[in-house]
Amino acid sequence: MNEKLVAELVSQGEGPNVEFKEKYSSRLLETLVAFVNTAGGHILVGVDNRGRIKGLFDPKATAESILSACREAISPAVQPTVDIVSLEGKALVLVSVERTGRMYVKGGTVFIRHGRQTRRATAEEIRYLTLEESPEVFERQPVREASLRDLDEEALRVYFEERAPGVEGKNHIKLTELTVGQSLAVRYNGEVVPTVAGLMHFGRNPQQFNTNWGITALRVRGQDLADPIIDRKELAGTASELIEKGRLFVAGHMHIGYEFEENGVTRRDIPEYPMDAVREVLANAVAHRDYSVNERVQLRLFDDCLEVQNPGSLLPGLTLEMVLRGGVPRRRNTVISQILREKGYVEEVGRGLVFIHRRMREIGAGDPQFEATPSHFIVNLPSRHRTL
């Protein structure tokens, strides 16, 4: 860590990701926990809260104390980067930590960073940290405002009969028990309540409980959102209904070109997009979106491309490169994904993006573009007609 970079941290002052400590104390550990629970950050030890360089008498001992306390006083143990640095001829210790997606605790307390302040997390903030640590659990959460009457009982019976003929009634197993056993409902406060996954697959009206579980579909005359929107639909329904409605929206606005074969007589239609790839894109968005985020999937059909954006970053530990290679088995919504696969809406685990890429090449279109931001996953399919 060079002197110039440390000087930049000092000059920018304390903020959401920077804190100064004149010496080591337990308060330093609280700030460290807050940083790792929020967005990461740097702590400069040997600098007072006004940014004046004080220096440390024994920086090596300070660094060792910090590393030891990170192992013993924080749960789970934090592994920061600790460097002894120099500024204005004085020794400092720089402690840097990144967010890992896990929740950390010191002395039984969860700390977070809010602006320049380190404070105790509220119960609601702790709940969100827990969900971020294990985002796979949200689809299994009870929707407390709903009841079993909000699930389509006949659709549930058909589903279980197709999976295991005669299972209902065998050994006195009831439909309610099957529904709970498949995480489509849970027992909550003495009642059986549908889960997010249950409503998204078998709900009579899932968006009644969260309007953001739908898709906003736009047809834009132009190449960006500043251009005129000529059609807009708010799509609602179960997971499979959303996929079908999205596919029909694209099919209804998509151009079909044509070209003649070499004989000059036979005409061959050229679709703007391969519809099986469009369905796969929509299925992936519905299957893998973060249902805890109050934001809808966005389907945007421009003159030159089709874009689908779903809320939710990649799961901790996954990178875009890993996902694009295929074969990644970890999913945010295991129940929702599994049922969509059983219904034939998505490819086998880890093959969806590979399939989309192959189908776009087969119709002669440009390569699809995939982007993973901290808050969204975006798929862009270039129009086949751009290459005609």
Phi, psi and chi 1 to 4 in degrees:
 res  aa     phi    psi   chi1   chi2   chi3   chi4
   1 MET       -  113.4  177.4   66.2   66.0      -
   2 ASN   -83.3  163.3   60.0   46.3      -      -
   3 GLU   -63.3  -33.1 -175.4  173.5  -40.6      -
   4 LYS   -63.1  -44.3 -179.4  179.6  177.9 -178.2
   5 LEU   -67.4  -40.6 -172.9   51.7      -      -
   6 VAL   -63.3  -40.0  174.9      -      -      -
   7 ALA   -61.9  -35.7      -      -      -      -
   8 GLU   -64.6  -40.4  -71.0  176.3   -4.2      -
   9 LEU   -62.7  -41.4  -67.7  174.7      -      -
  10 VAL   -66.1  -42.3  171.8      -      -      -
  11 SER   -68.2  -32.4   64.7      -      -      -
  12 GLN   -76.5  -19.1   75.4 -178.3   57.4      -
  13 GLY    78.9  176.9      -      -      -      -
  14 GLU   -69.0  147.3  -67.0 -175.9  -41.6      -
  15 GLY  -166.7 -162.1      -      -      -      -
  16 PRO   -57.8  -27.6  -24.1   33.8      -      -
  17 ASN  -123.2    9.6  -53.6   99.2      -      -
  18 VAL  -137.5  135.1  178.2      -      -      -
  19 GLU  -140.7  142.7  175.7  100.3  -19.2      -
  20 PHE  -107.7  139.9  -58.0  146.4      -      -
  21 LYS  -133.6  129.5  -64.7  -67.1 -176.7 -174.4
  22 GLU   -69.7  -31.6 -167.7  166.0  -20.8      -
  23 LYS  -153.3  170.2   59.5 -176.9  179.4  179.4
  24 TYR   -73.9  136.6  167.9   70.6      -      -
  25 SER  -157.6  174.5   71.6      -      -      -
  26 SER   -65.3  -23.8   62.7      -      -      -
  27 ARG   -64.4  -29.5  -64.3  -63.6  -64.1  -85.6
  28 LEU   -61.0  -40.0 -179.0  148.4      -      -
  29 LEU   -66.3  -35.5  -62.2 -179.7      -      -
  30 GLU   -63.1  -42.6  -66.5  175.8    2.7      -
  31 THR   -65.2  -40.0  -60.8      -      -      -
  32 LEU   -61.7  -43.7 -166.3   63.0      -      -
  33 VAL   -63.1  -41.6  168.0      -      -      -
  34 ALA   -61.2  -42.6      -      -      -      -
  35 PHE   -62.1  -48.6  -80.6  156.1      -      -
  36 VAL   -69.1  -25.6   76.2      -      -      -
  37 ASN   -81.7  -16.9  -81.4  -23.5      -      -
  38 THR  -109.8  -80.9  -49.8      -      -      -
  39 ALA  -144.8   17.6      -      -      -      -
  40 GLY    79.7  170.2      -      -      -      -
  41 GLY   169.7 -175.4      -      -      -      -
  42 HIS  -126.7  139.0  -53.8  -78.5      -      -
  43 ILE  -119.1  123.7  -58.3  174.5      -      -
  44 LEU  -101.2  116.9  -91.8  172.7      -      -
  45 VAL   -98.7  128.4 -170.3      -      -      -
  46 GLY   111.0   10.2      -      -      -      -
  47 VAL  -128.5  131.0 -179.0      -      -      -
  48 ASP   -80.9  174.5   69.1   15.0      -      -
  49 ASN   -70.7   -5.1   57.2   11.2      -      -
  50 ARG   -96.7    2.0  -64.2 -175.7  179.6 -178.8
  51 GLY    84.6   15.7      -      -      -      -
  52 ARG   -88.2  133.5  -65.9  178.0  -63.2 -166.5
  53 ILE   -76.5  117.9  -50.7  -58.4      -      -
  54 LYS  -104.5  -33.4  -62.9  -64.2 -175.2  177.8
  55 GLY    81.0  166.8      -      -      -      -
  56 LEU  -123.8  140.1  -62.8  168.5      -      -
  57 PHE   -70.3  -41.9  174.9   72.8      -      -
  58 ASP  -133.2   79.1 -168.4  -15.2      -      -
  59 PRO   -62.5  -31.2   22.7  -33.7      -      -
  60 LYS   -64.5  -43.0 -176.1  177.1  179.2 -179.5
  61 ALA   -65.1  -38.3      -      -      -      -
  62 THR   -62.6  -45.9  -61.9      -      -      -
  63 ALA   -61.1  -41.6      -      -      -      -
  64 GLU   -66.4  -39.2  -69.8  174.3  -11.0      -
  65 SER   -63.5  -40.5  -64.1      -      -      -
  66 ILE   -64.9  -46.7  -66.9  170.0      -      -
  67 LEU   -63.2  -39.9  -72.6  170.2      -      -
  68 SER   -65.3  -44.5  176.1      -      -      -
  69 ALA   -65.8  -34.3      -      -      -      -
  70 CYS   -63.4  -30.3  -74.5      -      -      -
  71 ARG   -81.5  -34.3  -69.9 -169.2  -61.8  -92.3
  72 GLU  -102.4  -29.6  -61.9  172.1    4.3      -
  73 ALA  -105.1   -9.1      -      -      -      -
  74 ILE  -117.9  137.9  -61.3  174.8      -      -
  75 SER  -126.9  128.5  179.3      -      -      -
  76 PRO   -66.9  165.5   26.9  -34.8      -      -
  77 ALA   -59.1  136.1      -      -      -      -
  78 VAL   -94.3  142.6  173.3      -      -      -
  79 GLN  -121.2   79.5  -64.3 -179.2  -40.0      -
  80 PRO   -78.5  166.6   33.1  -35.9      -      -
  81 THR   -90.5  124.7  -60.6      -      -      -
  82 VAL  -120.9  119.7  179.4      -      -      -
  83 ASP  -124.6  141.6  -65.6  -59.4      -      -
  84 ILE   -91.4  121.3  -63.1  174.4      -      -
  85 VAL  -126.1  171.0  -64.0      -      -      -
  86 SER  -132.4  137.9  177.4      -      -      -
  87 LEU  -148.6  130.7 -171.5   63.3      -      -
  88 GLU    55.5   33.5  -62.5  179.8    2.5      -
  89 GLY    75.8    9.9      -      -      -      -
  90 LYS  -117.1  145.2  -63.0  178.2 -179.2  178.1
  91 ALA   -83.7  134.7      -      -      -      -
  92 LEU  -129.6  165.3  -50.0  173.2      -      -
  93 VAL  -119.9  126.9  169.0      -      -      -
  94 LEU  -106.1  122.3  176.5   65.5      -      -
  95 VAL  -111.9  120.4 -173.3      -      -      -
  96 SER  -122.5  139.1  -56.7      -      -      -
  97 VAL  -143.0  146.4   68.8      -      -      -
  98 GLU  -111.3  156.4  -64.8 -178.9   -4.2      -
  99 ARG   -72.0  137.5 -172.7  163.6 -177.1 -114.7
 100 THR  -111.5  -10.3   67.2      -      -      -
 101 GLY    93.2   -4.5      -      -      -      -
 102 ARG  -101.6  164.7  -60.1 -168.7   67.7 -176.7
 103 MET  -103.6  132.1 -177.4  173.9   69.5      -
 104 TYR  -115.5  149.0  -67.4   79.8      -      -
 105 VAL  -133.6  140.4  177.7      -      -      -
 106 LYS  -123.1  122.3  175.7 -170.8  173.8  -70.8
 107 GLY    58.7   33.9      -      -      -      -
 108 GLY    79.7    5.2      -      -      -      -
 109 THR  -118.4  136.9  -58.0      -      -      -
 110 VAL   -95.6  125.3  178.3      -      -      -
 111 PHE  -111.0  147.1  -66.0   94.2      -      -
 112 ILE  -133.8  166.5   63.9  167.6      -      -
 113 ARG  -103.5  131.1 -169.8   73.2  170.5  177.5
 114 HIS  -133.9  102.6 -173.0  -97.6      -      -
 115 GLY    64.8 -125.2      -      -      -      -
 116 ARG   -92.9    0.8  -64.6  175.4   55.8 -172.3
 117 GLN  -103.0  141.3  -58.5  -61.1  -44.4      -
 118 THR  -101.8  125.2  -68.6      -      -      -
 119 ARG  -143.1  166.7   62.9  170.4  174.5   79.2
 120 ARG   -69.4  139.8  -66.9  169.2 -179.9 -100.0
 121 ALA   -74.3  143.9      -      -      -      -
 122 THR   -76.9  169.1   64.7      -      -      -
 123 ALA   -59.9  -39.1      -      -      -      -
 124 GLU   -67.8  -39.4 -175.0   68.4    6.9      -
 125 GLU   -66.3  -37.8  -72.7  165.4  -21.3      -
 126 ILE   -64.2  -38.8  -68.7  172.0      -      -
 127 ARG   -60.8  -43.5 -172.4  177.6   78.6   85.8
 128 TYR   -68.3  -38.0  -82.7  109.8      -      -
 129 LEU   -61.9  -38.9  -76.4  171.2      -      -
 130 THR   -64.7  -41.6  -57.7      -      -      -
 131 LEU   -67.6  -36.4  -70.8  171.8      -      -
 132 GLU   -68.0  -33.0  -71.5  174.4   -3.8      -
 133 GLU   -68.3  -38.2 -178.2  176.1   16.2      -
 134 SER  -131.4   71.9  -59.0      -      -      -
 135 PRO   -63.1  -17.5   22.1  -32.2      -      -
 136 GLU   -65.7  -16.8  -60.4   92.5  -30.4      -
 137 VAL   -83.3  -16.3  -53.8      -      -      -
 138 PHE   -64.1  -39.3 -170.8   81.4      -      -
 139 GLU   -63.1  -18.7   65.9  166.3   -9.4      -
 140 ARG   -95.5    4.0  -58.6  168.4 -170.9 -105.9
 141 GLN   -74.6  143.7  -66.7  -69.7  -52.6      -
 142 PRO   -70.7  141.0   26.8  -34.4      -      -
 143 VAL   -93.9   96.7 -179.5      -      -      -
 144 ARG   -63.1  -25.1  -69.3  173.6  -71.1 -180.0
 145 GLU   -79.0  -11.6  -58.6   83.5   -0.9      -
 146 ALA   -97.0  166.8      -      -      -      -
 147 SER  -138.1  172.6   71.2      -      -      -
 148 LEU   -59.7  -24.4  -80.2 -178.1      -      -
 149 ARG   -64.5  -18.7  -67.5 -171.2  -61.9  -86.0
 150 ASP   -83.7   -3.6  -65.0  -56.4      -      -
 151 LEU   -99.1  146.8  -62.8 -178.5      -      -
 152 ASP   -80.4  102.0 -172.8  -30.5      -      -
 153 GLU   -61.4  -40.3 -176.3  176.9  -49.6      -
 154 GLU   -66.4  -40.6 -176.3   57.6   31.2      -
 155 ALA   -63.1  -38.0      -      -      -      -
 156 LEU   -63.4  -43.9  -79.1  166.7      -      -
 157 ARG   -61.9  -43.0  -78.0 -156.3  161.8   90.2
 158 VAL   -62.6  -42.4  169.8      -      -      -
 159 TYR   -61.4  -50.0  169.9   69.2      -      -
 160 PHE   -68.6  -33.7  -73.2  119.6      -      -
 161 GLU   -68.1  -37.4 -177.7   63.9   23.2      -
 162 GLU   -68.9  -35.6  -71.6  176.9  -13.6      -
 163 ARG   -75.4  -41.3  -68.6 -168.0   66.4 -163.9
 164 ALA  -147.5   87.6      -      -      -      -
 165 PRO   -52.7  131.9  -26.8   35.6      -      -
 166 GLY    78.4    7.0      -      -      -      -
 167 VAL   -66.7  -37.3   65.9      -      -      -
 168 GLU   -71.1  126.1 -173.3 -176.8   -3.1      -
 169 GLY    96.5  -21.8      -      -      -      -
 170 LYS   -68.5  128.7 -172.9  180.0  -65.9 -175.8
 171 ASN    54.8   31.8  -63.8  -35.1      -      -
 172 HIS    63.9   27.2  -54.4  -70.6      -      -
 173 ILE   -77.8  128.1  -62.5  177.0      -      -
 174 LYS   -98.0  162.4  -63.2 -179.3  179.7 -179.9
 175 LEU   -59.3  -38.3 -176.5   63.0      -      -
 176 THR   -60.3  -42.9  -61.1      -      -      -
 177 GLU   -65.7  -38.6  -64.8  169.1  -30.2      -
 178 LEU   -64.2  -41.1  -68.2  171.1      -      -
 179 THR   -64.0  -43.4  -54.3      -      -      -
 180 VAL   -66.8  -40.6  171.2      -      -      -
 181 GLY   -63.0  -26.0      -      -      -      -
 182 GLN   -99.6   15.3  -65.7  -59.3  -51.8      -
 183 SER    62.4   24.0  -61.1      -      -      -
 184 LEU   -89.0  -10.7  -58.2  171.9      -      -
 185 ALA  -155.7  161.7      -      -      -      -
 186 VAL  -139.4  160.5  -65.7      -      -      -
 187 ARG   -87.3  123.5  -60.1 -172.4 -174.7  -79.9
 188 TYR  -140.0  118.2 -179.5   80.9      -      -
 189 ASN    52.1   42.7  -73.9  -14.7      -      -
 190 GLY    81.8   -1.4      -      -      -      -
 191 GLU  -117.3  159.0  -58.2  -72.6  -23.8      -
 192 VAL   -97.1  118.5  177.5      -      -      -
 193 VAL  -121.2  136.2  179.5      -      -      -
 194 PRO   -61.6  147.2  -19.9   31.7      -      -
 195 THR   -90.3  173.7   61.3      -      -      -
 196 VAL   -58.0  -46.1  174.5      -      -      -
 197 ALA   -62.2  -40.6      -      -      -      -
 198 GLY   -60.9  -45.8      -      -      -      -
 199 LEU   -67.2  -38.1  -76.1  170.7      -      -
 200 MET   -69.4  -21.0  -75.8  -50.5  -58.8      -
 201 HIS  -105.2  -33.7  -89.0  -59.8      -      -
 202 PHE  -128.4   10.2  -59.6  101.5      -      -
 203 GLY   -71.8  143.6      -      -      -      -
 204 ARG   -70.9  -31.3  -61.3 -178.3 -172.3  -82.1
 205 ASN  -155.7   77.7 -178.8    8.3      -      -
 206 PRO   -56.4  -37.9  -21.9   32.2      -      -
 207 GLN   -72.2   -7.5  -73.6   71.8   33.7      -
 208 GLN   -61.6  -29.6  171.3 -172.2  -10.4      -
 209 PHE   -98.8  -19.4  -57.6   98.5      -      -
 210 ASN  -161.5  106.5 -167.6  -36.4      -      -
 211 THR   -63.3  -19.8   58.4      -      -      -
 212 ASN   -78.6   -1.2  -69.6  -61.3      -      -
 213 TRP   -84.4   15.7  -68.7  -13.5      -      -
 214 GLY  -108.5 -162.8      -      -      -      -
 215 ILE  -127.8  132.8  -63.7  176.4      -      -
 216 THR   -97.2  117.4  -64.4      -      -      -
 217 ALA  -109.1  128.1      -      -      -      -
 218 LEU  -125.9  139.6  -57.5  177.8      -      -
 219 ARG  -112.2  117.6  172.8   63.1  176.1  101.9
 220 VAL  -109.1  129.7 -179.2      -      -      -
 221 ARG   -87.5   90.5 -179.0  178.0  -68.5  153.7
 222 GLY   147.0 -160.6      -      -      -      -
 223 GLN  -121.5    5.2  -61.6 -175.7    6.4      -
 224 ASP  -154.8  172.0   60.5   57.1      -      -
 225 LEU   -69.3  -10.2  -72.7  174.0      -      -
 226 ALA   -77.3  -14.5      -      -      -      -
 227 ASP   -82.0  166.2  -67.7  -41.2      -      -
 228 PRO   -61.6  136.7  -22.5   33.2      -      -
 229 ILE   -94.3  117.7  -64.3  172.5      -      -
 230 ILE   -98.8  -11.3   61.1  174.8      -      -
 231 ASP  -156.9  139.8 -167.2   13.8      -      -
 232 ARG  -143.1  132.2  174.6 -175.2  179.5  129.0
 233 LYS  -136.6  138.3  -74.6 -173.9  170.2   57.8
 234 GLU   -98.2  103.8  -60.8  -63.6  -21.5      -
 235 LEU   -84.6  136.5  -51.5 -178.3      -      -
 236 ALA  -135.4  165.6      -      -      -      -
 237 GLY   132.6 -171.2      -      -      -      -
 238 THR   -72.7  176.1   62.4      -      -      -
 239 ALA   -57.0  -49.0      -      -      -      -
 240 SER   -68.1  -35.4   53.9      -      -      -
 241 GLU   -66.6  -37.9  -71.4  170.3  -17.1      -
 242 LEU   -62.1  -42.4  -73.3  172.3      -      -
 243 ILE   -63.1  -45.4  -64.4  165.3      -      -
 244 GLU   -66.5  -41.6  -75.1  -58.2  -42.8      -
 245 LYS   -65.9  -38.5  -71.4  178.0 -179.6 -179.7
 246 GLY   -65.0  -41.5      -      -      -      -
 247 ARG   -62.7  -43.0 -173.4 -173.6   65.6   80.7
 248 LEU   -66.6  -34.6  -70.3  173.0      -      -
 249 PHE   -61.9  -46.3 -177.6   88.0      -      -
 250 VAL   -63.8  -46.4  174.2      -      -      -
 251 ALA   -61.3  -35.2      -      -      -      -
 252 GLY   -72.0  -23.0      -      -      -      -
 253 HIS  -109.6   -7.2  -73.2  -72.0      -      -
 254 MET   -77.9  141.6 -177.1  176.3   71.4      -
 255 HIS   -85.4  142.6  -62.8  -64.2      -      -
 256 ILE  -114.8  111.3  -56.1  -67.5      -      -
 257 GLY   -90.7 -177.1      -      -      -      -
 258 TYR  -155.4  160.7   66.0   88.8      -      -
 259 GLU  -145.5  156.2   62.9 -177.7    7.3      -
 260 PHE   -91.9  145.7  -73.3   98.3      -      -
 261 GLU   -69.4  175.5  -57.5  -73.3   -1.0      -
 262 GLU   -60.9  -26.5  -68.9 -176.9    0.4      -
 263 ASN   -73.0   -9.1   59.5   22.2      -      -
 264 GLY    75.6    2.6      -      -      -      -
 265 VAL  -114.7  -48.2  177.5      -      -      -
 266 THR   -75.2  127.2  -53.8      -      -      -
 267 ARG  -102.6  136.7 -166.4  179.2   80.6  172.7
 268 ARG  -117.9  125.9 -179.1  169.6   65.2   90.4
 269 ASP   -71.1  143.7  -71.9  -17.8      -      -
 270 ILE  -123.5  103.5  -55.6  174.4      -      -
 271 PRO   -71.7  149.8   28.3  -34.7      -      -
 272 GLU   -66.4  -36.0 -161.3  169.8    1.3      -
 273 TYR  -139.6  144.2  -55.2   99.0      -      -
 274 PRO   -72.5  120.4   24.6  -30.2      -      -
 275 MET   -67.7  -27.9  -68.1  -50.2  -63.6      -
 276 ASP   -68.7  -31.8   51.0   -1.8      -      -
 277 ALA   -72.2  -37.9      -      -      -      -
 278 VAL   -60.8  -43.8  170.6      -      -      -
 279 ARG   -62.9  -38.8 -172.1  172.7   76.1  161.8
 280 GLU   -65.0  -41.0 -177.1   71.2   24.4      -
 281 VAL   -60.5  -47.3  171.3      -      -      -
 282 LEU   -66.0  -40.1  -69.3  167.2      -      -
 283 ALA   -63.8  -40.3      -      -      -      -
 284 ASN   -64.8  -38.9  -86.8  -77.2      -      -
 285 ALA   -63.9  -45.2      -      -      -      -
 286 VAL   -69.4  -37.5  171.8      -      -      -
 287 ALA   -74.3  -36.4      -      -      -      -
 288 HIS  -110.5    1.0  -56.3  -52.3      -      -
 289 ARG   -65.6  162.4   64.5  153.6  -67.8  170.4
 290 ASP   -91.3  107.7 -173.0  -14.9      -      -
 291 TYR   -75.8   -9.9  -77.0   90.8      -      -
 292 SER   -81.0  -11.8   71.1      -      -      -
 293 VAL   -91.8  129.6  175.0      -      -      -
 294 ASN   -83.5   73.2  -76.2  -36.8      -      -
 295 GLU  -154.3  141.9 -175.4  178.7  -22.2      -
 296 ARG   -87.3  155.5  -61.2  169.2   69.3   87.7
 297 VAL   -65.4  138.0  171.0      -      -      -
 298 GLN  -109.4  122.5  -59.2  -66.7  -39.1      -
 299 LEU  -112.8  116.6  164.6   61.1      -      -
 300 ARG  -127.4  120.5  -63.9  161.5  179.2  167.9
 301 LEU  -107.4  108.0 -168.9   61.1      -      -
 302 PHE   -99.1  176.7  -62.1   97.9      -      -
 303 ASP   -65.6  -29.1  -73.9  -12.5      -      -
 304 ASP  -114.4   -4.1   62.1  -22.2      -      -
 305 CYS  -164.9  165.2   68.9      -      -      -
 306 LEU  -116.7  127.2  167.6   64.4      -      -
 307 GLU  -123.0  132.3  179.5 -177.5  -79.2      -
 308 VAL  -124.1  124.8  175.7      -      -      -
 309 GLN  -124.0  122.9  174.1  176.4  -66.9      -
 310 ASN  -119.5  143.5   61.4  -73.3      -      -
 311 PRO   -70.3  137.9   23.7  -31.2      -      -
 312 GLY   122.5  121.7      -      -      -      -
 313 SER   -79.5  176.1   58.5      -      -      -
 314 LEU   -64.4  151.2  -66.0  177.2      -      -
 315 LEU   -63.3  150.2  -66.2  177.4      -      -
 316 PRO   -53.3  134.0  -25.7   34.5      -      -
 317 GLY    94.8  -11.8      -      -      -      -
 318 LEU  -102.5  146.0  -67.7 -176.4      -      -
 319 THR  -121.0  162.1   64.6      -      -      -
 320 LEU   -60.7  -38.3 -177.9   59.1      -      -
 321 GLU   -61.5  -41.0  -69.2   72.3   20.1      -
 322 MET   -63.3  -42.9  -67.0  166.9   62.6      -
 323 VAL   -66.9  -41.5  173.8      -      -      -
 324 LEU   -68.5  -26.9  -67.4  179.3      -      -
 325 ARG   -70.3  -24.0  -77.1 -161.0  -57.9  -91.5
 326 GLY    86.3  166.6      -      -      -      -
 327 GLY    83.2    5.9      -      -      -      -
 328 VAL   -79.7  116.6  176.2      -      -      -
 329 PRO   -84.2  -15.0   31.1  -34.3      -      -
 330 ARG   -78.4  133.0 -168.3  176.1  174.2 -158.7
 331 ARG  -131.5  148.6  -67.2  159.1  -71.4  167.9
 332 ARG   -71.4  -43.2  172.2  177.4  -82.0  110.2
 333 ASN  -118.7   84.9  -55.9  -53.7      -      -
 334 THR   -61.8  -44.4  -54.5      -      -      -
 335 VAL   -67.6  -49.2  178.7      -      -      -
 336 ILE   -60.7  -44.6  -66.5  173.7      -      -
 337 SER   -64.1  -42.4  -60.5      -      -      -
 338 GLN   -62.2  -43.9  176.3   65.3   29.5      -
 339 ILE   -69.7  -37.7  -64.4  177.1      -      -
 340 LEU   -63.1  -37.0  -77.5  175.6      -      -
 341 ARG   -68.2  -40.7 -170.5  162.9   54.7 -103.4
 342 GLU   -62.4  -31.6  -68.7  170.2   -9.8      -
 343 LYS   -84.5   -3.2  -67.6 -177.8  175.5 -177.5
 344 GLY    84.9   17.5      -      -      -      -
 345 TYR   -87.4  -23.6  -78.5   98.4      -      -
 346 VAL  -129.2  157.2  -64.9      -      -      -
 347 GLU   -72.0  176.0  -70.9  -71.9  -54.8      -
 348 GLU   -61.9  163.1  -69.5  -60.3  -41.4      -
 349 VAL   -52.1  125.8  176.4      -      -      -
 350 GLY    81.9    1.3      -      -      -      -
 351 ARG  -106.4   -5.2  -65.5 -173.5   59.5 -121.6
 352 GLY   -59.6  -50.6      -      -      -      -
 353 LEU   -68.6  -33.8  -58.1 -170.2      -      -
 354 VAL   -63.3  -42.6  175.9      -      -      -
 355 PHE   -62.2  -44.2  171.9   79.3      -      -
 356 ILE   -60.3  -44.9  -66.1  165.2      -      -
 357 HIS   -60.5  -44.7 -152.9  -73.9      -      -
 358 ARG   -65.5  -43.5  173.8  167.4   58.0   80.8
 359 ARG   -66.9  -36.2  -72.8  -65.1  -68.4  122.2
 360 MET   -64.4  -38.9  -69.1  -66.9  -72.9      -
 361 ARG   -68.3  -35.8  -75.6 -172.8  170.7 -178.8
 362 GLU   -65.4  -30.3  -73.6  174.4   -8.4      -
 363 ILE   -92.3    2.5   71.4  162.7      -      -
 364 GLY    82.9   17.9      -      -      -      -
 365 ALA   -87.0  171.3      -      -      -      -
 366 GLY   -70.9  165.5      -      -      -      -
 367 ASP   -67.4  139.0  -71.8  -22.0      -      -
 368 PRO   -66.6  152.3   25.8  -33.9      -      -
 369 GLN  -113.0  134.3  -57.9  -62.8  -46.8      -
 370 PHE  -121.1  135.7  -55.3   99.0      -      -
 371 GLU  -137.2  131.2 -179.0 -177.4    1.3      -
 372 ALA  -113.8  112.4      -      -      -      -
 373 THR  -100.5  174.0   74.5      -      -      -
 374 PRO   -62.2  -15.2  -26.2   36.0      -      -
 375 SER  -128.2   -9.9   58.1      -      -      -
 376 HIS  -145.0  160.2  -65.3   85.9      -      -
 377 PHE  -120.5  128.2 -168.7   84.7      -      -
 378 ILE  -123.9  132.8  -54.9  167.1      -      -
 379 VAL  -118.8  132.1  179.6      -      -      -
 380 ASN  -125.0  119.2 -176.3  -65.6      -      -
 381 LEU  -105.8  116.1  -55.2 -176.7      -      -
 382 PRO   -70.7  143.4   23.2  -30.9      -      -
 383 SER   -63.8  134.0  167.3      -      -      -
 384 ARG   -60.8  -30.1  168.1   67.8  175.2   87.7
 385 HIS   -70.5  -15.3  -67.0  175.8      -      -
 386 ARG   -66.5  -23.6  -69.6 -162.2  -48.8 -177.4
 387 THR   -98.3   -0.1   62.0      -      -      -
 388 LEU   -78.6      -  -67.6  179.6      -      -
